[in-house]
Amino acid sequence: MRRIEYKWIVAIVFVSGVFMDLLDTSSVNVALPELSRQFGASVNQIEWVVLGYLLALAVSIPASGWVGDRFGTKRTYLFALALFTGASVLCGIASSLIELTAFRILQGIGGGMLIPVGTAMLFRAFPPIERAKASTVLMIPTVFAPALGPLVGGWFVTEHSWRWIFFLNIPVGVFAFVLGALYLEEHKEPTAGRFDVAGFVLSGGGLAAVLFALSHGPTDGWGSPAVLIPGIAGLLAFVALVYVETHVEEPMLALRLLKDRMFRRANIVIMLAFSSFVGLLFLMPLFLQELLGLTAFESGLVVFPQAIGMVITSQICGRLYHTIGPRRLLVFGLVSMSIVSLSLLFIGFDTDMWTIRLIMFIRGLALGFVFVPIQAAAYANIAPSDTGRASAIFSALRQFSASLGVAVLATVLVESTDRFSDGARTESQVADATLDAFHFSFFVGSLMVLAAGAAAMMIKDSDVRHTMRRYADPDVRMEPDEAVGIE
């Protein structure tokens, strides 16, 4: 192990922990119908297995940056690993829905700290010139875990028991914990400051309230009090958060980092891109299972080529980043992704599954040009002392974006299904109307990607010139408008 560079030890520990977290999340969704039958629970009751985890995640993510800086990233990450793994054991032996929900909340607390703190460790271990390489490491759990989740979850539920979805986390969690305990280096920030109670309540509570509203909006209706009240309360909490965090000496969320032009614009791009990515990832299994009659396992096999495509181009993009820069890679990837996503409008009941697999693979190739440069560029100007706080903001926004993308496309699907089904009488007419609703939802998802591409046009390569080799040439002159700016 001594022959392995420290940065790769960090990468192994990070990938193991985050992969376990994301795989568990996507696997549990597949098991919900079986859990409902096992515990005799209604849809509204069983949804708390997911919603409880999501809300706990929302509360812990904003605080994760401060906790890591104050108590040390190694200690915090190992605590999160231990909590998540231990809660997984408890979930696997749960004997009631109440127990399972409570243990899922514990999982959410641990899971909410894994990605922000792990990302901070990763980007501190890799120097700025290697941030693109670090981003390719980030791609492994981010891409493969959501794609493998339905396959793993579907197989365990069908062939064995839903409990093995949680027991699978034990060897991965133990491996990552032991490796981290032996080889990770502790890092604390003397500037962490005191615990910002107001910032914690407003950020965690506001994000939880908004995510709750987004999760219920498509089914309960956006005008429902159960959606409207927490949604408005969450938005008001965000407004208060901005005021509080900009008027205290030691804020929990370092909103001042958004003054950096690259960090701010990268967050805008990732919000739009990730919303579409997760939204379409939500639509495809519904389309394949409800309309084409595939099982959860079979639909997972159809979608999985997207992950393979992303991994292939992420390796290429990690090398191109230093010479081409993030702007052109992002625009190319997002525009290509939008065009490929539009091809989903032409798939129907008779479309061969290999055709859909090819579309997903090509879409994955385009996605690889998006996530590597945006993550490398986002942290390019962030000082090592601020990496933890930056990763908390970035992770919170990504979680919000994922929920937003699902909420938008789920709402579009529900509304367009009602509209297209109006007047349908026969089973064939209803099926055709549902297909049209999915096509329209795919079209909206493509527009979301195109919007991300337009936002990527604002990115300036010169803002990350210290991570690019062409700016290292002393003969290269900088244009006046290319200077890195704090606006």
N, C-alpha and C positions, 0 to 999 in steps of 0.2 A: 504493500500500500504506500510505502514511503517513496516509491518511484513515480507515483501518480502526482501530478501537480495539484496544488491545493484547490485551484479553481474547478478542477474536474471532480474533486471530492464533493465540493459544494453542489455542483451540477447533479451528481448522482443522488445525493440526499434530497435535493429539491425535486427532481423529477419523480423519485419514488413516492414522496409524500403527497405531492400535488396530483400525480396520476391516481393514487389511491382515492383521494378526495373526489376528483371529477368522475372517476369510474363509478364510485358508489352512488353519486348523485344521479347519473343517467341510468344506472341499473335499477334503482329503486322505483323509478317511474314506470318501468315495465311490469313490476311486481304488484302495482296497486290493485288491479282487479282480483288477483289471488289473495292479497291481504284483506280485501273487502269481504271475500267469501270466508276466509279463515276466522275472522273476528266478527262476522255478521254485522258489518258496519255499512252505513249509507255513504253515498258519494261525498256529502258535506262533512261527514266524520273522518273518512279516510284521507281526505285532502290535507288534513293537518299533519300527516306524516311528512308531506313535502313542505307545506306552508310553515310548520314549526321550525323546520331546518332552515328555510329561506329567511325567516324573520330573525332567527338567532345569528345567521350569517351577516345580515344587514347591521345588526347592533355591534358585532365584534370587528367588522372590517375597518370602520373609521378609526377605532382605538388602537388597531394593531401596530400602526407606525410608531405611536408614542410608547406603547408597551415594549416593543422591541428596542427602541432607543434607550429607554429608562432601565430596563432589567437585563438587557443584552439579547442580541438576536439569536444566539445559540440556545440560551435558556428558554426563550420564548418559543422558538420553533420546536424544540424538544417537548416542551409542555403541550403545545398544540398537537404534536404527533401522538403523545401519550393519551391526551384527552380524546382525540378522534378514534384512536385504536381501541382504547378501553370502552368508549361508548358504543363502538361497533360490536364488541363482545356482548354488551348488555342488550343491544338491539336484537342480536341473534338469538338470545335466550328469553326475550320478552314474551310474557304469557297473556298480555292484554293490549288493547289498542292504546290505552292511557300510558302504559309503561313504554311502549314503542315510541309514542310521540314525545314523551319526556326525554328518552335517550337520544332521539333524533335532534332535539334541541341542544343537548350536550355536544353531539357531533357538529352541529352548526357553529357553536362557539369555537371549537377547535379548528374546523374547516375555514372559518372566517379569518383566522390568523395565518394559516399555512401559506396561502398565495402571496399576500403582501409582504410578510416577513421573509419568506423564501426568495421572492423577487429582489428584495433589498440586499440579501446576502449574495445573490447571484451577480448583480450588477456592481457590487463592491469588489467582488473577486475578479471580475474581468475589467481590464483597463478600457478607457473610452474607445481606442482604436479597434477593440475586439467586441464591442457591444453588439454588432450584428451576429457574431458567433454565439454570444450569450442568448440572443433572441431565437436562434435556431434550436437551442436547448429548451427554451420556453415553449417552443412549438410542439415538442413531443407529447407532454401531457395534455396540452390545450387541444390538440387535434385528435390524438388517438383515443383518449379516454371517452369523450362523448360518442365517438364512433363505435367503440368496443362495448360500451355500456349496454345498449339494447341486445347485443349478441350474448354477452355474459349473463345478463339478467334473464333474457328469454330462455337460455339453455338451463340455467339453474331452476327456474320456476317450472319448466316443462319436465325436466329429467330428474330433478332432485327435490330441493325445497328452497323457498324464498330465504330461509335463514342463512344459506350459504353465500348469499350476496354480501352479507355483513361479515361472515367468518373469513371470507377471502381477504379482507383487509388486514387480518392479524399477521400473517408472515411478512407482508409488505411493510406494515407499520413497524414491526419489531426490527426488521432489517435496517430500515431507514434510521430508527432511533439508535440502534447500537453503533452504526457507522457514524452518525452525527455526534453521539456522545464521545466516541473515541478520537475523532479527527477534526471536527469543526472548531474553529477559533471563536472565542467570545468577542463581541463588539458592542460597546456602549457609547452613547453620545452624551458628553457632559452638558450639552445644551438642551437636553430633553425637557427640563423644567418641571413644574408641578403638574399634577393631574388636572386637566381642564374639565371640571364637572359639567358646566353649561355646554361646552362644545360636545362632550360625550353624549349628553341627553338629546341635544338638538340634532346632531348628526346621525346617531344610531336610531333615535326615535323617528326622525323625519324620513330616513331611508326605509325603515321598516314599514311606516305608514304608507308611503308611496308604493312600495313593492306589494303591499297587501291590496291596495286599490287596483294596481295593474293586473294582479292575478285574478281578481274577481270581476273586473270590468267587462270582459268579453261574455261571461255567462250571466251575471246579475244585471247587466245594463249599466252604462256610465252615469245614468241619472239616479240610480238606486242610492238611498242613504248609506247603505253598507259600503258603497264605493266612494260616493261623493264626500262624505265626512272625513274618512281617513286620508283621502287624496288631498283635499284642501288643507287639512291639518298638517300633512307632510310638507306641502309646498310652503305654507306659512313658517314651518320650522326651518326650512332651508333659507328663507329670507332672513329670519332672525339669526340663523347660523352665520351668514355672511357678515352681518353687523357685529355680532359678538366676537367672531374670530379675527376681525380686522381691528378690534379695539381692546384686545387683551395682549399682555406682554408675551405670554407663553401659550399660544393656541394649540389645540389638539390637531386640527387640520391646518396645515401651512398653506392657506389660500394665496399667500404672496407668491408662491411658486407659479401660479397662473399668469403672473406678470411676464414670465419668460415666454416669448413669442412661440418658440417651437413646442414647448410643453403644452401651451394652451391650444394651439392649432392641432397638435397630435391627438389631444383628448377629444376634440370635435370630430376628427376623422374616425377615430376608433369607436366613438359613440354611434355614428351612422353605419359604419361597416359592420361592427359587431351586432348591432340590432338586426340587420338584414341576415347576417350569417346564422345567428341563433334562431331567428324567426323562420327562415326557410328550412333549417334543420328540424324545427318543430312541425312544419307542414308536411314534409316528405313522408315520415312514418304514417301520419294520418291518411295521406293520399294512398300509400301502398297497402295499408291494412284495411281501411274502411271502404275504399273504392275498388281496389284491385284484389282484395281478399287474401293478401299475404299474411303470414304469421309475423310476430314481432321479430323472431330470429331471422326469417327470410327477408324482411324489410331491412334489417340491419346489414345483411350481406349486400343488398343492393346499394345502400348509402355508403358503405365502407370504402369503396374506391376513392371517394373524395379525400379521405385522410391520406391515402397513399400518394395521391397527386400533390397534396400540400407538402408532404415531407420531401418529395423529390425536388420541387422548385425552391423550397426553403433552403436547401443546401446550396443550390445555385445562387439564390438571391443573397445569401450570406457572403458570398465572394464578390458579387457584382456591386454590392452596396458601397464599398470603399472607392470605387471608381465612377459609378453612375450616379450615386446619391439617392436619397429617399424619394424625392418628388416624382421623378420619371418612373421609378419602379411602382410607386403607389398608384399613379394615374393609369399606367398600363394595366396593372393588376385589377383595379376596380372597374375600369371600362370593359376589360375582357370578361370579368366576372359577371357584369351586367348583361353583356351580349349572350354569354353562355346560359345565364339564368332565363333569358327570354325564350330559349329553346324548349323550356319546360312547358310552354304554352301549347306545344304541338304534340305532347304525349297524350295517349288516350287508352281506352280499354284493350286495344289490340297491340299496343306497343310492346316490342320485345324487351325483356328485362335487361338484356345486355346493352341495348340502346340507352336505357336509363343509367346503367352503370357507367357507360362511356361519358354521358353528360356530367355525371357526378365527378368522374375522374378529371375531366377537363376543367370543371369548376374548381376542383381542388388545386390543379396546376395554377390557376389564376389567383387563388387565395394565398398561395405561398408567396406571391409577390407583394402581398398586403401586410401580413402580420409581422414578418421579420423586419422590414424597414420602419414600420410605425413604432414598434416597441424599441428598436435601437435608437431612433431619432427622439422619442419622447424623453428619454433619460439622458440624452447627450450633454445637456448643459446643467444637469442637476449635480450639485456638489455631493460628495460622499456623505457628509453630515445630514443631508436632506433626503437621501435616497429612501429611507424608511417612510417618511411623511409623503413623499411623492408616490411611492408604491401603494400607499393606503388610498390616496385620491384616485389613482389610476384604477385600482381594483374596485373601489366603490362605484366609479362611473361605469366600469365594464359590467358589474352586476346589475346596475340600473338599466344599462343598454340592453342586456339580455332579456330582462323582464319587459322592457318597452317593446322590443322587437316581437316577442311572442304575443303581447297584448294587442299590438297594432294589427298583425296579420291574422290573429285569431278573431278579432273583431271584424276585419274585412271578410274573412271566410264565413262567419255567422251571418252577417248582414247580406252578403252577396248570395248566399245559399237561400235565404228567405226570399230575396228578390227574384232570383232565377227560377225558384221552385213555385212561384205564384202561378197558379193555373195548371200546374202539372198534375196529371190524373193517373197515368199508368206508371208502373215500376220503372219502365224504360225511360219515360220522360223525367222522372225524379232523378234517375242516375245521370242522365245527360245534363240536367240542371246543376247537380252537384259537381260534375266535371267542369262545367263552365265556371262555377264558383271557385274551384281550385285554380283554374287557369287565371282568373282575375287576381287572385291572391298572389300567385307567382309573379304576375305583372307588377303589382304594387311592390313586392319584394325587390324586383329588378330596379324599379325607380329609386328605392332606398339606397341601393348600391351606387347608382348613378349620382345621387346626391352626395354620397361619400367621395366619389371621384371628383366632383366639382369642388368640394372642400379641400381635397388634396392638392388642388392647383394653388392654394395659398401657401403651401409648404415651400420654404426657401432652403436649398441645399447649403447655402453659405452659413446658415444658422448652426449647422453641425460640421463645419469645415475641419475641426480638429479630429473628427472621426473618419475623414476621407483623405485618401492619399494624394489626390490631385491638388488639394490645397496645401499640401506639405511642400510643394515645389515653390521655392522662393521667387521664381520668375513669373508665377501666376499672379496677376494683379486683381485686386478686389474692386468691384464696381461700388460706387458710393452707396447705392441702395441695398448692397449685399451685406452690410455690417450686421452683426448680431445685435439685436436690440432688446432692451427691457422696456416694454411699452406701458 
